[in-house]
Amino acid sequence: MKKVAIVTGGARGIGLGISLALAKEGWSLAVCGVRDAKLAKSGLDALYATGADILYVQADVSKSEDRAQLVEDT
């Protein structure tokens, strides 16, 4: 079974570092951020370059409906 991680804030800063480490270890990732995917492009490009399966979900985890959508999309 493939390992899947949800990483909030995973396209920049510390979250990106965590995402990159997991991707390099073979994890598939659902990366969550409040920014539009176009604004997260540089971080996402670094993740795509690892060859890992990456899903970007624009969501605000402080909102219950966004959390539910994140889990459903994942």
C-alpha positions as CSV (number, residue, x, y, z in Angstrom):
1,M,0.0,0.0,0.0
2,K,1.3,3.5,-0.9
3,K,1.9,5.9,1.9
4,V,0.0,9.2,1.7
5,A,0.6,12.3,3.8
6,I,-1.4,15.5,4.1
7,V,1.0,18.4,4.6
8,T,-0.6,21.7,5.5
9,G,1.4,24.7,4.3
10,G,3.5,22.1,2.3
11,A,4.4,24.3,-0.6
12,R,6.7,26.8,1.2
13,G,8.8,27.2,4.3
14,I,9.1,24.4,6.8
15,G,6.1,22.7,5.3
16,L,7.9,22.5,1.9
17,G,10.9,21.0,3.7
18,I,8.7,18.4,5.2
19,S,7.0,17.7,1.9
20,L,10.3,17.3,0.1
21,A,11.6,14.9,2.7
22,L,8.5,12.8,2.6
23,A,8.4,12.8,-1.3
24,K,12.1,11.7,-1.4
25,E,11.2,8.8,0.9
26,G,8.5,7.6,-1.5
27,W,5.3,9.1,0.1
28,S,2.5,10.4,-2.0
29,L,1.4,13.9,-0.9
30,A,-1.7,16.0,-0.6
31,V,-0.3,19.4,-0.1
32,C,-2.6,22.0,1.3
33,G,-2.3,25.8,1.2
34,V,-4.5,28.9,1.3
35,R,-2.9,30.3,-1.9
36,D,-3.9,29.6,-5.4
37,A,-1.8,26.9,-7.0
38,K,-0.3,29.5,-9.4
39,L,1.1,31.3,-6.4
40,A,2.5,28.1,-5.0
41,K,4.1,27.1,-8.3
42,S,7.8,27.3,-7.2
43,G,7.3,25.0,-4.2
44,L,5.1,22.6,-6.2
45,D,7.6,22.5,-9.0
46,A,10.3,21.4,-6.6
47,L,7.9,18.6,-5.3
48,Y,6.9,17.5,-8.8
49,A,10.7,17.2,-9.6
50,T,11.0,14.4,-7.0
51,G,8.7,12.2,-9.1
52,A,6.3,11.7,-6.2
53,D,2.5,11.8,-6.6
54,I,1.5,15.3,-5.6
55,L,-2.0,16.7,-5.2
56,Y,-2.4,20.4,-4.3
57,V,-5.6,21.4,-2.5
58,Q,-6.3,25.0,-1.9
59,A,-7.9,25.0,1.5
60,D,-8.0,27.0,4.8
61,V,-7.8,24.3,7.5
62,S,-9.4,26.7,10.0
63,K,-12.7,26.2,8.1
64,S,-14.5,22.9,8.7
65,E,-15.8,22.7,5.1
66,D,-12.3,23.2,3.7
67,R,-11.0,20.5,6.0
68,A,-13.7,18.1,4.8
69,Q,-12.9,18.9,1.2
70,L,-9.2,18.3,1.8
71,V,-9.9,14.9,3.2
72,E,-12.3,14.0,0.4
73,D,-9.9,15.2,-2.3
74,T,-7.0,13.2,-0.7
